Amino acid sequence: MIGISFLAFLVLLVAGLIAAVVLHYIFGYRFLEGFDGFLGKLIAGWIGGWLGSPVLGNWFESIKIADVYLIPALLGAFAAAFALTASWKASAKVFTPKAS
């Protein structure tokens, strides 16, 4: 999947967009409140979708667009967007000075 077609790029972009919209706007799971938090989730979702099939495998041959298996791509997109936000929240909690 290193050299992907433009259609595969768009499919992964839509998978990342779905993950970002669901996590940021529907569930309200965010670290940064504005558009920059949404954009960070979108980028992480695209990377997670790109890694989804190589890591999770090729599931459901019938649900494949442009050599992108949609179920592993969506699972990877959600996992990456969630992991990005969770790691930033955890690091903010660790590095925030405690009041004495």
Biopython code that builds the backbone (N, CA, C, O; Angstrom):
import numpy as np
from Bio.PDB.StructureBuilder import StructureBuilder

atoms = [
    (1, "MET", "N", (0.811, -1.203, 0.000)),
    (1, "MET", "CA", (0.000, 0.000, 0.000)),
    (1, "MET", "C", (0.850, 1.259, 0.000)),
    (1, "MET", "O", (0.317, 2.347, 0.221)),
    (2, "ILE", "N", (2.137, 1.154, -0.237)),
    (2, "ILE", "CA", (2.959, 2.360, -0.247)),
    (2, "ILE", "C", (2.565, 3.247, -1.423)),
    (2, "ILE", "O", (2.254, 4.422, -1.226)),
    (3, "GLY", "N", (2.572, 2.716, -2.629)),
    (3, "GLY", "CA", (2.169, 3.481, -3.793)),
    (3, "GLY", "C", (0.690, 3.255, -4.060)),
    (3, "GLY", "O", (0.327, 2.293, -4.737)),
    (4, "ILE", "N", (-0.179, 4.131, -3.538)),
    (4, "ILE", "CA", (-1.616, 3.926, -3.694)),
    (4, "ILE", "C", (-2.156, 4.836, -4.782)),
    (4, "ILE", "O", (-1.547, 5.850, -5.125)),
    (5, "SER", "N", (-3.292, 4.464, -5.312)),
    (5, "SER", "CA", (-3.941, 5.274, -6.337)),
    (5, "SER", "C", (-4.673, 6.441, -5.673)),
    (5, "SER", "O", (-4.856, 6.472, -4.456)),
    (6, "PHE", "N", (-5.080, 7.390, -6.499)),
    (6, "PHE", "CA", (-5.796, 8.545, -5.973)),
    (6, "PHE", "C", (-7.150, 8.132, -5.396)),
    (6, "PHE", "O", (-7.599, 8.697, -4.399)),
    (7, "LEU", "N", (-7.797, 7.150, -6.021)),
    (7, "LEU", "CA", (-9.082, 6.674, -5.514)),
    (7, "LEU", "C", (-8.906, 6.015, -4.143)),
    (7, "LEU", "O", (-9.743, 6.205, -3.260)),
    (8, "ALA", "N", (-7.841, 5.251, -3.955)),
    (8, "ALA", "CA", (-7.567, 4.655, -2.649)),
    (8, "ALA", "C", (-7.290, 5.739, -1.610)),
    (8, "ALA", "O", (-7.711, 5.621, -0.459)),
    (9, "PHE", "N", (-6.583, 6.792, -2.011)),
    (9, "PHE", "CA", (-6.343, 7.922, -1.110)),
    (9, "PHE", "C", (-7.663, 8.544, -0.673)),
    (9, "PHE", "O", (-7.840, 8.865, 0.503)),
    (10, "LEU", "N", (-8.586, 8.716, -1.611)),
    (10, "LEU", "CA", (-9.883, 9.299, -1.279)),
    (10, "LEU", "C", (-10.703, 8.388, -0.375)),
    (10, "LEU", "O", (-11.376, 8.868, 0.537)),
    (11, "VAL", "N", (-10.655, 7.083, -0.612)),
    (11, "VAL", "CA", (-11.382, 6.139, 0.241)),
    (11, "VAL", "C", (-10.849, 6.215, 1.665)),
    (11, "VAL", "O", (-11.629, 6.233, 2.617)),
    (12, "LEU", "N", (-9.531, 6.259, 1.821)),
    (12, "LEU", "CA", (-8.944, 6.382, 3.148)),
    (12, "LEU", "C", (-9.255, 7.732, 3.783)),
    (12, "LEU", "O", (-9.420, 7.828, 4.999)),
    (13, "LEU", "N", (-9.334, 8.772, 2.963)),
    (13, "LEU", "CA", (-9.689, 10.089, 3.473)),
    (13, "LEU", "C", (-11.117, 10.094, 4.002)),
    (13, "LEU", "O", (-11.391, 10.705, 5.035)),
    (14, "VAL", "N", (-12.025, 9.426, 3.310)),
    (14, "VAL", "CA", (-13.411, 9.334, 3.773)),
    (14, "VAL", "C", (-13.482, 8.504, 5.064)),
    (14, "VAL", "O", (-14.240, 8.847, 5.972)),
    (15, "ALA", "N", (-12.709, 7.426, 5.154)),
    (15, "ALA", "CA", (-12.685, 6.621, 6.386)),
    (15, "ALA", "C", (-12.178, 7.466, 7.552)),
    (15, "ALA", "O", (-12.750, 7.420, 8.641)),
    (16, "GLY", "N", (-11.121, 8.231, 7.338)),
    (16, "GLY", "CA", (-10.612, 9.122, 8.376)),
    (16, "GLY", "C", (-11.602, 10.217, 8.726)),
    (16, "GLY", "O", (-11.721, 10.604, 9.889)),
    (17, "LEU", "N", (-12.316, 10.719, 7.721)),
    (17, "LEU", "CA", (-13.324, 11.757, 7.945)),
    (17, "LEU", "C", (-14.469, 11.224, 8.794)),
    (17, "LEU", "O", (-14.942, 11.906, 9.703)),
    (18, "ILE", "N", (-14.915, 10.006, 8.499)),
    (18, "ILE", "CA", (-15.990, 9.396, 9.286)),
    (18, "ILE", "C", (-15.547, 9.229, 10.743)),
    (18, "ILE", "O", (-16.294, 9.562, 11.662)),
    (19, "ALA", "N", (-14.344, 8.717, 10.949)),
    (19, "ALA", "CA", (-13.832, 8.537, 12.312)),
    (19, "ALA", "C", (-13.711, 9.873, 13.027)),
    (19, "ALA", "O", (-14.084, 9.978, 14.195)),
    (20, "ALA", "N", (-13.201, 10.889, 12.356)),
    (20, "ALA", "CA", (-13.022, 12.196, 12.981)),
    (20, "ALA", "C", (-14.359, 12.842, 13.332)),
    (20, "ALA", "O", (-14.504, 13.415, 14.411)),
    (21, "VAL", "N", (-15.329, 12.755, 12.436)),
    (21, "VAL", "CA", (-16.642, 13.353, 12.704)),
    (21, "VAL", "C", (-17.316, 12.656, 13.877)),
    (21, "VAL", "O", (-17.857, 13.316, 14.764)),
    (22, "VAL", "N", (-17.287, 11.340, 13.887)),
    (22, "VAL", "CA", (-17.949, 10.597, 14.962)),
    (22, "VAL", "C", (-17.298, 10.898, 16.307)),
    (22, "VAL", "O", (-17.996, 11.171, 17.283)),
    (23, "LEU", "N", (-15.968, 10.851, 16.371)),
    (23, "LEU", "CA", (-15.296, 11.083, 17.652)),
    (23, "LEU", "C", (-15.360, 12.542, 18.094)),
    (23, "LEU", "O", (-15.562, 12.815, 19.277)),
    (24, "HIS", "N", (-15.193, 13.472, 17.174)),
    (24, "HIS", "CA", (-15.084, 14.882, 17.547)),
    (24, "HIS", "C", (-16.446, 15.530, 17.778)),
    (24, "HIS", "O", (-16.647, 16.219, 18.778)),
    (25, "TYR", "N", (-17.379, 15.310, 16.858)),
    (25, "TYR", "CA", (-18.650, 16.027, 16.935)),
    (25, "TYR", "C", (-19.779, 15.209, 17.562)),
    (25, "TYR", "O", (-20.600, 15.769, 18.289)),
    (26, "ILE", "N", (-19.842, 13.921, 17.306)),
    (26, "ILE", "CA", (-20.955, 13.128, 17.834)),
    (26, "ILE", "C", (-20.690, 12.719, 19.280)),
    (26, "ILE", "O", (-21.543, 12.933, 20.142)),
    (27, "PHE", "N", (-19.517, 12.132, 19.563)),
    (27, "PHE", "CA", (-19.189, 11.716, 20.925)),
    (27, "PHE", "C", (-18.563, 12.834, 21.750)),
    (27, "PHE", "O", (-18.532, 12.746, 22.977)),
    (28, "GLY", "N", (-18.068, 13.877, 21.102)),
    (28, "GLY", "CA", (-17.449, 14.989, 21.815)),
    (28, "GLY", "C", (-16.147, 14.611, 22.504)),
    (28, "GLY", "O", (-15.773, 15.225, 23.503)),
    (29, "TYR", "N", (-15.454, 13.605, 21.980)),
    (29, "TYR", "CA", (-14.187, 13.164, 22.561)),
    (29, "TYR", "C", (-13.079, 13.987, 21.927)),
    (29, "TYR", "O", (-12.640, 13.708, 20.811)),
    (30, "ARG", "N", (-12.633, 15.003, 22.651)),
    (30, "ARG", "CA", (-11.664, 15.915, 22.066)),
    (30, "ARG", "C", (-10.652, 16.391, 23.086)),
    (30, "ARG", "O", (-10.902, 16.433, 24.291)),
    (31, "PHE", "N", (-9.514, 16.742, 22.556)),
    (31, "PHE", "CA", (-8.470, 17.370, 23.364)),
    (31, "PHE", "C", (-8.400, 18.848, 23.005)),
    (31, "PHE", "O", (-8.380, 19.705, 23.889)),
    (32, "LEU", "N", (-8.363, 19.142, 21.739)),
    (32, "LEU", "CA", (-8.412, 20.520, 21.259)),
    (32, "LEU", "C", (-9.839, 20.790, 20.790)),
    (32, "LEU", "O", (-10.437, 19.962, 20.101)),
    (33, "GLU", "N", (-10.377, 21.931, 21.158)),
    (33, "GLU", "CA", (-11.791, 22.205, 20.922)),
    (33, "GLU", "C", (-12.129, 22.598, 19.491)),
    (33, "GLU", "O", (-13.218, 22.272, 19.019)),
    (34, "GLY", "N", (-11.263, 23.266, 18.802)),
    (34, "GLY", "CA", (-11.590, 23.833, 17.512)),
    (34, "GLY", "C", (-11.349, 22.900, 16.339)),
    (34, "GLY", "O", (-11.299, 21.678, 16.480)),
    (35, "PHE", "N", (-11.202, 23.514, 15.187)),
    (35, "PHE", "CA", (-11.006, 22.771, 13.948)),
    (35, "PHE", "C", (-9.664, 22.048, 13.943)),
    (35, "PHE", "O", (-9.519, 21.027, 13.270)),
    (36, "ASP", "N", (-8.689, 22.557, 14.675)),
    (36, "ASP", "CA", (-7.382, 21.905, 14.705)),
    (36, "ASP", "C", (-7.454, 20.532, 15.365)),
    (36, "ASP", "O", (-6.726, 19.626, 14.958)),
    (37, "GLY", "N", (-8.295, 20.353, 16.355)),
    (37, "GLY", "CA", (-8.495, 19.033, 16.947)),
    (37, "GLY", "C", (-9.146, 18.071, 15.979)),
    (37, "GLY", "O", (-8.788, 16.894, 15.918)),
    (38, "PHE", "N", (-10.116, 18.584, 15.215)),
    (38, "PHE", "CA", (-10.768, 17.764, 14.198)),
    (38, "PHE", "C", (-9.781, 17.371, 13.104)),
    (38, "PHE", "O", (-9.774, 16.228, 12.649)),
    (39, "LEU", "N", (-8.957, 18.311, 12.689)),
    (39, "LEU", "CA", (-7.978, 18.043, 11.638)),
    (39, "LEU", "C", (-6.932, 17.022, 12.102)),
    (39, "LEU", "O", (-6.507, 16.172, 11.319)),
    (40, "GLY", "N", (-6.524, 17.100, 13.346)),
    (40, "GLY", "CA", (-5.597, 16.112, 13.889)),
    (40, "GLY", "C", (-6.193, 14.712, 13.873)),
    (40, "GLY", "O", (-5.509, 13.744, 13.540)),
    (41, "LYS", "N", (-7.475, 14.606, 14.236)),
    (41, "LYS", "CA", (-8.149, 13.309, 14.183)),
    (41, "LYS", "C", (-8.280, 12.818, 12.743)),
    (41, "LYS", "O", (-8.158, 11.620, 12.485)),
    (42, "LEU", "N", (-8.526, 13.724, 11.809)),
    (42, "LEU", "CA", (-8.644, 13.342, 10.400)),
    (42, "LEU", "C", (-7.320, 12.774, 9.889)),
    (42, "LEU", "O", (-7.311, 11.749, 9.207)),
    (43, "ILE", "N", (-6.225, 13.416, 10.204)),
    (43, "ILE", "CA", (-4.909, 12.933, 9.768)),
    (43, "ILE", "C", (-4.586, 11.594, 10.420)),
    (43, "ILE", "O", (-4.123, 10.669, 9.751)),
    (44, "ALA", "N", (-4.830, 11.489, 11.721)),
    (44, "ALA", "CA", (-4.593, 10.218, 12.412)),
    (44, "ALA", "C", (-5.513, 9.130, 11.861)),
    (44, "ALA", "O", (-5.099, 7.978, 11.732)),
    (45, "GLY", "N", (-6.749, 9.482, 11.539)),
    (45, "GLY", "CA", (-7.689, 8.521, 10.962)),
    (45, "GLY", "C", (-7.242, 8.033, 9.598)),
    (45, "GLY", "O", (-7.396, 6.854, 9.281)),
    (46, "TRP", "N", (-6.691, 8.924, 8.789)),
    (46, "TRP", "CA", (-6.193, 8.507, 7.475)),
    (46, "TRP", "C", (-5.026, 7.535, 7.636)),
    (46, "TRP", "O", (-4.965, 6.515, 6.949)),
    (47, "ILE", "N", (-4.114, 7.845, 8.530)),
    (47, "ILE", "CA", (-2.972, 6.956, 8.760)),
    (47, "ILE", "C", (-3.442, 5.618, 9.314)),
    (47, "ILE", "O", (-2.951, 4.568, 8.900)),
    (48, "GLY", "N", (-4.385, 5.648, 10.244)),
    (48, "GLY", "CA", (-4.934, 4.409, 10.787)),
    (48, "GLY", "C", (-5.670, 3.592, 9.745)),
    (48, "GLY", "O", (-5.583, 2.364, 9.744)),
    (49, "GLY", "N", (-6.388, 4.253, 8.865)),
    (49, "GLY", "CA", (-7.061, 3.547, 7.771)),
    (49, "GLY", "C", (-6.067, 2.945, 6.791)),
    (49, "GLY", "O", (-6.286, 1.855, 6.262)),
    (50, "TRP", "N", (-4.989, 3.648, 6.554)),
    (50, "TRP", "CA", (-3.941, 3.155, 5.659)),
    (50, "TRP", "C", (-3.273, 1.920, 6.240)),
    (50, "TRP", "O", (-2.925, 0.996, 5.506)),
    (51, "LEU", "N", (-3.092, 1.900, 7.560)),
    (51, "LEU", "CA", (-2.479, 0.758, 8.219)),
    (51, "LEU", "C", (-3.481, -0.342, 8.571)),
    (51, "LEU", "O", (-3.082, -1.436, 8.970)),
    (52, "GLY", "N", (-4.761, -0.065, 8.428)),
    (52, "GLY", "CA", (-5.789, -1.013, 8.848)),
    (52, "GLY", "C", (-5.707, -2.368, 8.180)),
    (52, "GLY", "O", (-5.679, -3.385, 8.872)),
    (53, "SER", "N", (-5.668, -2.416, 6.874)),
    (53, "SER", "CA", (-5.614, -3.701, 6.173)),
    (53, "SER", "C", (-4.303, -4.447, 6.379)),
    (53, "SER", "O", (-4.339, -5.654, 6.621)),
    (54, "PRO", "N", (-3.147, -3.792, 6.295)),
    (54, "PRO", "CA", (-1.912, -4.551, 6.544)),
    (54, "PRO", "C", (-1.819, -5.106, 7.964)),
    (54, "PRO", "O", (-1.255, -6.182, 8.162)),
    (55, "VAL", "N", (-2.355, -4.400, 8.948)),
    (55, "VAL", "CA", (-2.253, -4.853, 10.330)),
    (55, "VAL", "C", (-3.371, -5.827, 10.689)),
    (55, "VAL", "O", (-3.109, -6.879, 11.272)),
    (56, "LEU", "N", (-4.608, -5.489, 10.350)),
    (56, "LEU", "CA", (-5.754, -6.298, 10.751)),
    (56, "LEU", "C", (-6.102, -7.402, 9.762)),
    (56, "LEU", "O", (-6.763, -8.373, 10.133)),
    (57, "GLY", "N", (-5.677, -7.274, 8.533)),
    (57, "GLY", "CA", (-5.958, -8.300, 7.533)),
    (57, "GLY", "C", (-6.965, -7.832, 6.498)),
    (57, "GLY", "O", (-7.479, -6.715, 6.560)),
    (58, "ASN", "N", (-7.229, -8.702, 5.557)),
    (58, "ASN", "CA", (-8.148, -8.390, 4.460)),
    (58, "ASN", "C", (-9.474, -9.103, 4.699)),
    (58, "ASN", "O", (-9.602, -10.302, 4.452)),
    (59, "TRP", "N", (-10.448, -8.353, 5.179)),
    (59, "TRP", "CA", (-11.745, -8.912, 5.519)),
    (59, "TRP", "C", (-12.780, -8.511, 4.478)),
    (59, "TRP", "O", (-12.746, -7.399, 3.953)),
    (60, "PHE", "N", (-13.683, -9.408, 4.189)),
    (60, "PHE", "CA", (-14.848, -9.157, 3.340)),
    (60, "PHE", "C", (-14.459, -8.609, 1.967)),
    (60, "PHE", "O", (-14.495, -7.406, 1.712)),
    (61, "GLU", "N", (-14.094, -9.526, 1.117)),
    (61, "GLU", "CA", (-13.676, -9.195, -0.254)),
    (61, "GLU", "C", (-14.743, -8.379, -0.987)),
    (61, "GLU", "O", (-14.419, -7.561, -1.848)),
    (62, "SER", "N", (-16.012, -8.602, -0.645)),
    (62, "SER", "CA", (-17.088, -7.896, -1.349)),
    (62, "SER", "C", (-17.176, -6.427, -0.951)),
    (62, "SER", "O", (-17.761, -5.633, -1.686)),
    (63, "ILE", "N", (-16.614, -6.047, 0.185)),
    (63, "ILE", "CA", (-16.644, -4.652, 0.626)),
    (63, "ILE", "C", (-15.250, -4.064, 0.457)),
    (63, "ILE", "O", (-14.584, -3.721, 1.434)),
    (64, "LYS", "N", (-14.824, -3.954, -0.778)),
    (64, "LYS", "CA", (-13.483, -3.448, -1.088)),
    (64, "LYS", "C", (-13.613, -2.425, -2.210)),
    (64, "LYS", "O", (-14.259, -2.684, -3.226)),
    (65, "ILE", "N", (-13.005, -1.281, -2.021)),
    (65, "ILE", "CA", (-13.005, -0.229, -3.040)),
    (65, "ILE", "C", (-11.559, 0.176, -3.275)),
    (65, "ILE", "O", (-10.852, 0.541, -2.335)),
    (66, "ALA", "N", (-11.118, 0.114, -4.520)),
    (66, "ALA", "CA", (-9.771, 0.544, -4.922)),
    (66, "ALA", "C", (-8.699, -0.146, -4.084)),
    (66, "ALA", "O", (-7.766, 0.501, -3.609)),
    (67, "ASP", "N", (-8.831, -1.442, -3.905)),
    (67, "ASP", "CA", (-7.896, -2.259, -3.121)),
    (67, "ASP", "C", (-7.813, -1.846, -1.654)),
    (67, "ASP", "O", (-6.816, -2.124, -0.989)),
    (68, "VAL", "N", (-8.841, -1.192, -1.151)),
    (68, "VAL", "CA", (-8.925, -0.833, 0.261)),
    (68, "VAL", "C", (-10.092, -1.619, 0.860)),
    (68, "VAL", "O", (-11.242, -1.448, 0.455)),
    (69, "TYR", "N", (-9.782, -2.477, 1.822)),
    (69, "TYR", "CA", (-10.816, -3.215, 2.535)),
    (69, "TYR", "C", (-11.426, -2.280, 3.571)),
    (69, "TYR", "O", (-10.729, -1.795, 4.462)),
    (70, "LEU", "N", (-12.717, -2.028, 3.457)),
    (70, "LEU", "CA", (-13.341, -0.960, 4.233)),
    (70, "LEU", "C", (-13.430, -1.242, 5.731)),
    (70, "LEU", "O", (-13.207, -0.339, 6.536)),
    (71, "ILE", "N", (-13.750, -2.477, 6.120)),
    (71, "ILE", "CA", (-13.905, -2.771, 7.548)),
    (71, "ILE", "C", (-12.582, -2.583, 8.303)),
    (71, "ILE", "O", (-12.568, -1.879, 9.312)),
    (72, "PRO", "N", (-11.472, -3.183, 7.855)),
    (72, "PRO", "CA", (-10.205, -2.923, 8.564)),
    (72, "PRO", "C", (-9.766, -1.457, 8.485)),
    (72, "PRO", "O", (-9.159, -0.938, 9.422)),
    (73, "ALA", "N", (-10.072, -0.794, 7.372)),
    (73, "ALA", "CA", (-9.694, 0.619, 7.252)),
    (73, "ALA", "C", (-10.471, 1.473, 8.251)),
    (73, "ALA", "O", (-9.897, 2.365, 8.876)),
    (74, "LEU", "N", (-11.763, 1.214, 8.408)),
    (74, "LEU", "CA", (-12.546, 1.981, 9.379)),
    (74, "LEU", "C", (-12.121, 1.676, 10.809)),
    (74, "LEU", "O", (-12.027, 2.581, 11.639)),
    (75, "LEU", "N", (-11.866, 0.409, 11.097)),
    (75, "LEU", "CA", (-11.393, 0.063, 12.438)),
    (75, "LEU", "C", (-10.051, 0.726, 12.738)),
    (75, "LEU", "O", (-9.846, 1.240, 13.838)),
    (76, "GLY", "N", (-9.151, 0.718, 11.781)),
    (76, "GLY", "CA", (-7.865, 1.375, 11.962)),
    (76, "GLY", "C", (-7.996, 2.882, 12.110)),
    (76, "GLY", "O", (-7.283, 3.496, 12.903)),
    (77, "ALA", "N", (-8.909, 3.480, 11.344)),
    (77, "ALA", "CA", (-9.121, 4.925, 11.427)),
    (77, "ALA", "C", (-9.654, 5.317, 12.800)),
    (77, "ALA", "O", (-9.179, 6.283, 13.396)),
    (78, "PHE", "N", (-10.641, 4.574, 13.307)),
    (78, "PHE", "CA", (-11.178, 4.873, 14.632)),
    (78, "PHE", "C", (-10.124, 4.653, 15.716)),
    (78, "PHE", "O", (-10.002, 5.457, 16.640)),
    (79, "ALA", "N", (-9.373, 3.573, 15.603)),
    (79, "ALA", "CA", (-8.357, 3.271, 16.612)),
    (79, "ALA", "C", (-7.285, 4.357, 16.653)),
    (79, "ALA", "O", (-6.885, 4.787, 17.735)),
    (80, "ALA", "N", (-6.822, 4.801, 15.501)),
    (80, "ALA", "CA", (-5.762, 5.809, 15.460)),
    (80, "ALA", "C", (-6.259, 7.167, 15.962)),
    (80, "ALA", "O", (-5.558, 7.839, 16.719)),
    (81, "ALA", "N", (-7.464, 7.578, 15.545)),
    (81, "ALA", "CA", (-7.998, 8.863, 15.997)),
    (81, "ALA", "C", (-8.250, 8.845, 17.504)),
    (81, "ALA", "O", (-7.984, 9.831, 18.191)),
    (82, "PHE", "N", (-8.761, 7.726, 18.017)),
    (82, "PHE", "CA", (-8.983, 7.606, 19.458)),
    (82, "PHE", "C", (-7.655, 7.601, 20.205)),
    (82, "PHE", "O", (-7.519, 8.270, 21.230)),
    (83, "ALA", "N", (-6.675, 6.855, 19.702)),
    (83, "ALA", "CA", (-5.374, 6.766, 20.371)),
    (83, "ALA", "C", (-4.677, 8.120, 20.410)),
    (83, "ALA", "O", (-4.037, 8.460, 21.405)),
    (84, "LEU", "N", (-4.794, 8.889, 19.344)),
    (84, "LEU", "CA", (-4.185, 10.222, 19.329)),
    (84, "LEU", "C", (-4.784, 11.098, 20.420)),
    (84, "LEU", "O", (-4.053, 11.723, 21.189)),
    (85, "THR", "N", (-6.103, 11.145, 20.492)),
    (85, "THR", "CA", (-6.764, 11.985, 21.490)),
    (85, "THR", "C", (-6.489, 11.487, 22.903)),
    (85, "THR", "O", (-6.232, 12.289, 23.800)),
    (86, "ALA", "N", (-6.540, 10.170, 23.111)),
    (86, "ALA", "CA", (-6.290, 9.616, 24.444)),
    (86, "ALA", "C", (-4.863, 9.894, 24.903)),
    (86, "ALA", "O", (-4.638, 10.202, 26.073)),
    (87, "SER", "N", (-3.899, 9.787, 23.995)),
    (87, "SER", "CA", (-2.510, 10.038, 24.389)),
    (87, "SER", "C", (-2.288, 11.503, 24.727)),
    (87, "SER", "O", (-1.547, 11.808, 25.661)),
    (88, "TRP", "N", (-2.910, 12.414, 23.994)),
    (88, "TRP", "CA", (-2.770, 13.833, 24.318)),
    (88, "TRP", "C", (-3.447, 14.168, 25.636)),
    (88, "TRP", "O", (-2.931, 14.968, 26.416)),
    (89, "LYS", "N", (-4.603, 13.560, 25.888)),
    (89, "LYS", "CA", (-5.278, 13.801, 27.165)),
    (89, "LYS", "C", (-4.452, 13.253, 28.321)),
    (89, "LYS", "O", (-4.340, 13.899, 29.363)),
    (90, "ALA", "N", (-3.879, 12.083, 28.149)),
    (90, "ALA", "CA", (-3.069, 11.488, 29.212)),
    (90, "ALA", "C", (-1.816, 12.309, 29.475)),
    (90, "ALA", "O", (-1.446, 12.523, 30.629)),
    (91, "SER", "N", (-1.162, 12.769, 28.418)),
    (91, "SER", "CA", (0.046, 13.571, 28.622)),
    (91, "SER", "C", (-0.288, 14.921, 29.250)),
    (91, "SER", "O", (0.508, 15.444, 30.030)),
    (92, "ALA", "N", (-1.430, 15.487, 28.933)),
    (92, "ALA", "CA", (-1.828, 16.746, 29.561)),
    (92, "ALA", "C", (-2.090, 16.538, 31.047)),
    (92, "ALA", "O", (-1.767, 17.399, 31.866)),
    (93, "LYS", "N", (-2.674, 15.401, 31.393)),
    (93, "LYS", "CA", (-2.937, 15.117, 32.806)),
    (93, "LYS", "C", (-1.639, 14.896, 33.574)),
    (93, "LYS", "O", (-1.511, 15.324, 34.721)),
    (94, "VAL", "N", (-0.683, 14.233, 32.945)),
    (94, "VAL", "CA", (0.587, 13.953, 33.613)),
    (94, "VAL", "C", (1.399, 15.232, 33.806)),
    (94, "VAL", "O", (2.001, 15.423, 34.862)),
    (95, "PHE", "N", (1.424, 16.098, 32.816)),
    (95, "PHE", "CA", (2.301, 17.259, 32.861)),
    (95, "PHE", "C", (1.649, 18.526, 33.394)),
    (95, "PHE", "O", (2.298, 19.571, 33.439)),
    (96, "THR", "N", (0.390, 18.463, 33.797)),
    (96, "THR", "CA", (-0.259, 19.624, 34.390)),
    (96, "THR", "C", (0.199, 19.747, 35.849)),
    (96, "THR", "O", (0.105, 18.790, 36.618)),
    (97, "PRO", "N", (0.688, 20.917, 36.215)),
    (97, "PRO", "CA", (1.150, 21.078, 37.604)),
    (97, "PRO", "C", (-0.024, 20.952, 38.575)),
    (97, "PRO", "O", (-1.120, 21.456, 38.329)),
    (98, "LYS", "N", (0.242, 20.266, 39.679)),
    (98, "LYS", "CA", (-0.785, 20.085, 40.699)),
    (98, "LYS", "C", (-0.735, 21.256, 41.686)),
    (98, "LYS", "O", (0.331, 21.732, 42.076)),
    (99, "ALA", "N", (-1.918, 21.688, 42.064)),
    (99, "ALA", "CA", (-1.996, 22.762, 43.052)),
    (99, "ALA", "C", (-1.654, 22.221, 44.433)),
    (99, "ALA", "O", (-2.117, 21.149, 44.822)),
    (100, "SER", "N", (-0.835, 22.973, 45.173)),
    (100, "SER", "CA", (-0.464, 22.482, 46.501)),
    (100, "SER", "C", (-1.135, 23.225, 47.608)),
    (100, "SER", "O", (-0.915, 22.918, 48.780)),
]
sb = StructureBuilder()
sb.init_structure("model")
sb.init_model(0)
sb.init_chain("A")
sb.init_seg("    ")
for serial, (resi, resn, name, xyz) in enumerate(atoms, 1):
    if name == "N":
        sb.init_residue(resn, " ", resi, " ")
    sb.init_atom(name, np.array(xyz, "f"), 0.0, 1.0, " ", f" {name:<3s}", serial, name[0])
structure = sb.get_structure()
